[in-house]
Amino acid sequence: MTHSRQSRVGEWFTEWYTPLRRFLRRRNAGSTADIDDIAQEVFLRLLRYNRSELIDFPQAYLYKIAANVSAEWASRSNRRMPYNSAWLTDLADTLSPQVELERDTANAELEQAINSLPARRREILRLHFGDGIGHEDIARRMGLTRRIVKRDLAGAYAALRITLGAGATDSTLQTSNSDRSV
């Protein structure tokens, strides 16, 4: 990245950060923390853009990026499942025979739920959790795009949550999968 481009983006940050936050607030983009995160993401994306010298109207460009990021975040938040405080209580429990029996039962249910997934989603889960492979490498290995891998992984999570009920969490999946390969 050239110094002049960094300077230009830095100037835009100084000039447009506060108006950009106001714009996001008017659009009801989320909490104050979400708005700050979205605004920062806008400038990070702009820093990654190699042709900032082609931008004639930076405010309009930033607002368009902000609208896109805000829409992406809203879409993601609609797919999230709410957290349950009872999960924190489970973390404090020691491994009594009762807890071990419940864990074994949960692992059996998880294995059955994983086996009910389509083959490609099962394989992506196995590669990601069992072998510790990242999205990009999975995509290359399976001849898919990174976006499809991410979508299938999210779809597998959603299907497992539905199959296993509201008590299934990402941490449950990761903990159970650390005990055995998917």
C-alpha positions as CSV (number, residue, x, y, z in Angstrom):
1,M,0.0,0.0,0.0
2,T,1.4,3.4,-0.9
3,H,1.9,6.1,1.6
4,S,-0.2,8.6,-0.4
5,R,-3.2,6.1,-0.4
6,Q,-2.8,5.6,3.3
7,S,-2.8,9.3,3.8
8,R,-5.9,9.7,1.6
9,V,-7.8,7.1,3.5
10,G,-6.6,8.6,6.8
11,E,-7.9,12.0,5.7
12,W,-11.2,10.4,4.8
13,F,-11.4,8.7,8.2
14,T,-10.8,12.0,10.0
15,E,-13.3,13.8,7.8
16,W,-16.1,11.2,7.4
17,Y,-16.0,8.9,10.5
18,T,-18.4,10.9,12.6
19,P,-20.8,11.6,9.7
20,L,-20.7,7.9,8.7
21,R,-21.6,6.9,12.3
22,R,-24.6,9.3,12.2
23,F,-25.6,7.8,8.8
24,L,-25.5,4.3,10.3
25,R,-27.5,5.5,13.4
26,R,-30.2,7.0,11.2
27,R,-30.4,3.6,9.4
28,N,-30.8,1.8,12.7
29,A,-27.7,-0.3,12.0
30,G,-27.6,-1.6,15.5
31,S,-26.2,-0.7,18.9
32,T,-23.5,1.9,19.4
33,A,-20.9,-0.9,19.5
34,D,-22.2,-2.4,16.2
35,I,-22.2,1.1,14.6
36,D,-18.6,1.6,15.6
37,D,-17.6,-1.9,14.3
38,I,-19.4,-1.3,11.0
39,A,-17.7,2.1,10.6
40,Q,-14.3,0.5,11.2
41,E,-15.1,-2.3,8.8
42,V,-15.9,0.3,6.1
43,F,-12.5,1.9,6.5
44,L,-10.8,-1.5,6.6
45,R,-12.4,-2.5,3.3
46,L,-11.4,0.9,1.9
47,L,-7.8,0.2,2.9
48,R,-7.9,-3.1,1.1
49,Y,-9.2,-1.4,-2.1
50,N,-6.2,-0.9,-4.3
51,R,-7.7,1.8,-6.5
52,S,-8.8,4.5,-4.0
53,E,-7.4,7.2,-6.4
54,L,-10.4,6.4,-8.6
55,I,-12.9,7.4,-6.0
56,D,-14.3,10.9,-6.9
57,F,-17.0,11.2,-4.2
58,P,-15.6,9.6,-1.0
59,Q,-18.6,10.3,1.2
60,A,-21.0,8.6,-1.2
61,Y,-18.6,5.7,-1.7
62,L,-18.2,5.3,2.1
63,Y,-21.9,5.4,2.6
64,K,-22.5,2.8,0.0
65,I,-19.9,0.5,1.6
66,A,-21.5,1.2,5.0
67,A,-25.0,0.3,3.7
68,N,-23.6,-3.0,2.3
69,V,-21.7,-3.9,5.5
70,S,-24.8,-3.0,7.6
71,A,-27.0,-5.2,5.4
72,E,-24.4,-8.1,5.7
73,W,-24.3,-7.8,9.5
74,A,-28.1,-7.6,9.7
75,S,-28.4,-10.8,7.6
76,R,-25.8,-12.6,9.8
77,S,-27.6,-11.5,13.0
78,N,-30.9,-12.8,11.8
79,R,-29.4,-16.3,11.5
80,R,-27.9,-16.3,15.0
81,M,-29.5,-18.3,17.7
82,P,-29.9,-16.6,21.1
83,Y,-27.6,-17.6,23.9
84,N,-28.9,-19.3,27.0
85,S,-27.4,-18.5,30.4
86,A,-27.9,-22.1,31.5
87,W,-24.9,-23.0,29.2
88,L,-22.6,-21.1,31.5
89,T,-23.8,-23.2,34.5
90,D,-22.9,-26.4,32.6
91,L,-19.3,-25.1,32.2
92,A,-18.9,-25.0,36.0
93,D,-20.0,-28.6,36.5
94,T,-17.3,-31.2,37.2
95,L,-17.2,-34.5,35.4
96,S,-19.3,-36.6,37.7
97,P,-20.6,-40.0,36.5
98,Q,-24.0,-38.3,35.7
99,V,-22.2,-35.6,33.7
100,E,-20.1,-38.2,31.8
101,L,-23.3,-40.2,31.0
102,E,-25.0,-37.0,29.7
103,R,-21.9,-36.2,27.7
104,D,-21.8,-39.6,26.2
105,T,-25.5,-39.4,25.3
106,A,-25.0,-35.9,23.8
107,N,-22.0,-37.2,21.7
108,A,-24.2,-40.1,20.4
109,E,-26.9,-37.6,19.5
110,L,-24.4,-35.3,17.8
111,E,-22.9,-38.2,15.8
112,Q,-26.4,-39.2,14.7
113,A,-27.2,-35.6,13.7
114,I,-23.9,-35.3,11.8
115,N,-24.6,-38.5,10.0
116,S,-28.0,-37.1,8.9
117,L,-26.3,-34.2,7.1
118,P,-25.7,-34.3,3.4
119,A,-22.3,-35.8,2.5
120,R,-20.7,-32.6,1.4
121,R,-21.6,-30.8,4.6
122,R,-20.4,-33.8,6.7
123,E,-17.1,-33.7,4.8
124,I,-16.7,-30.0,5.3
125,L,-17.3,-30.4,9.1
126,R,-14.8,-33.3,9.3
127,L,-12.1,-31.4,7.5
128,H,-12.7,-28.2,9.5
129,F,-13.0,-29.7,13.0
130,G,-11.5,-33.1,12.6
131,D,-8.4,-32.1,10.6
132,G,-8.3,-28.4,11.5
133,I,-8.3,-27.2,7.9
134,G,-9.4,-23.6,7.0
135,H,-12.1,-22.6,4.6
136,E,-9.7,-21.7,1.8
137,D,-7.9,-25.1,1.9
138,I,-11.2,-27.0,2.2
139,A,-12.5,-25.1,-0.9
140,R,-9.3,-26.0,-2.8
141,R,-9.4,-29.6,-1.7
142,M,-13.0,-30.1,-2.6
143,G,-13.1,-28.0,-5.7
144,L,-15.5,-25.5,-4.3
145,T,-15.5,-21.8,-3.7
146,R,-14.7,-20.4,-0.2
147,R,-18.1,-18.9,-0.1
148,I,-19.8,-22.3,-0.7
149,V,-17.6,-23.8,2.1
150,K,-18.6,-21.0,4.5
151,R,-22.3,-21.4,3.5
152,D,-22.3,-25.1,3.9
153,L,-20.5,-24.9,7.2
154,A,-23.2,-22.3,8.4
155,G,-25.9,-24.6,7.0
156,A,-24.5,-27.6,8.9
157,Y,-24.4,-25.5,12.1
158,A,-28.0,-24.5,11.6
159,A,-29.2,-28.0,10.8
160,L,-27.4,-29.4,13.8
161,R,-28.9,-26.7,16.1
162,I,-32.3,-27.6,14.8
163,T,-31.8,-31.4,15.0
164,L,-30.2,-31.2,18.5
165,G,-32.5,-28.5,19.8
166,A,-31.8,-25.0,21.2
167,G,-29.2,-26.4,23.7
168,A,-26.7,-27.1,20.9
169,T,-24.1,-24.5,20.6
170,D,-20.9,-24.0,18.6
171,S,-18.9,-24.7,21.7
172,T,-20.8,-27.9,22.3
173,L,-20.0,-28.9,18.7
174,Q,-16.4,-28.0,19.1
175,T,-16.0,-29.7,22.5
176,S,-17.7,-32.9,21.3
177,N,-15.6,-32.9,18.1
178,S,-12.4,-32.5,20.0
179,D,-13.1,-35.8,21.6
180,R,-13.4,-37.6,18.3
181,S,-13.0,-36.9,14.6
182,V,-16.2,-36.0,12.7
